[in-house]
Amino acid sequence: MATVELRFSALPEHVRTARLVAAAVARRAGVDEAVLDEVRLAVGEACSRAVGLHRNVGITAPVKVSLIEEEKQFSIEVGDEAPHAAPGDASAAAGDDAEAEEDEMGLAVISGLVDDVEVKAGQDGGLIRMTWPTTPPPVAIP
């Protein structure tokens, strides 16, 4: 299992770099060429979401991206350190409604792009794990 890890400051201009690196590593891992645009878009959305969460609450910690090559699959994990309120939390301020709606929209876009998505969120931050199948490289016959 090979893993590439990225950490970048929570600035929107770094999201493009994360997308490019993710697509390059996905291609090398054997993700189907026809799916690479979806990989780029999903990673861009997940990273933009993490950057927004960090900036909204003033977190200076970097956004974390792990690109994990496993047997027959390739996964990308995008992590943030922003505290997430539990669903239905009455203590959330009314001003957070727009941010929560934007967050839900971002998650909906990711779910539309990726068949296998897992989202975890808590007071210590959140993690989005996206997984795609890979095709093994052709075996060279001597």
Salt bridges, closest charged atoms under 4 A:
GLU33 OE2 - ARG27 NH2 2.89
ASP37 OD1 - ARG40 NH2 2.46
GLU69 OE1 - ARG28 NH2 3.43
GLU70 OE1 - ARG129 NH2 3.39
GLU77 OE2 - ARG129 NH1 2.43
ASP80 OD2 - ARG49 NH1 3.86
ASP80 OD1 - HIS84 NE2 2.97
GLU81 OE2 - LYS64 NZ 3.01
ASP103 OD1 - ARG49 NE 2.36
GLU118 OE2 - LYS120 NZ 3.51
